[in-house]
Amino acid sequence: MGITAKPGMVALTGTIIIPKDMQADLLPLLEEHKALTRQEPGCLKFDVAPDADDPTLFHVDELFKDEAAFAHHQSAGAARPWGPASKELMRNFNKRLL
């Protein structure tokens, strides 16, 4: 079952690079972050998937019901172990208000 985007929703797509030498430490934190994010109020979709060809590249696809839910996610994510551990990673994100 797909999600129908509605006006006011916030979508974030893009990529994040997790160097191979950091993956053993960061991937468990990312899995925890994904599970907790999917339980947040207003989170409609939160996927982070490895690229098929580049093991350091991860594709991000997020959808939140509104700006408030997205803002909550940003602050919650920063407070989790994933936040400080991943703050120096290269990210290329595109946030859109639908």
Beta strands, then each sheet from edge to edge (+ up, - down):
strand 1: 10-17
strand 2: 43-50
strand 3: 57-64
strand 4: 91-97
sheet 1: 2+ 3- 1+ 4-
end
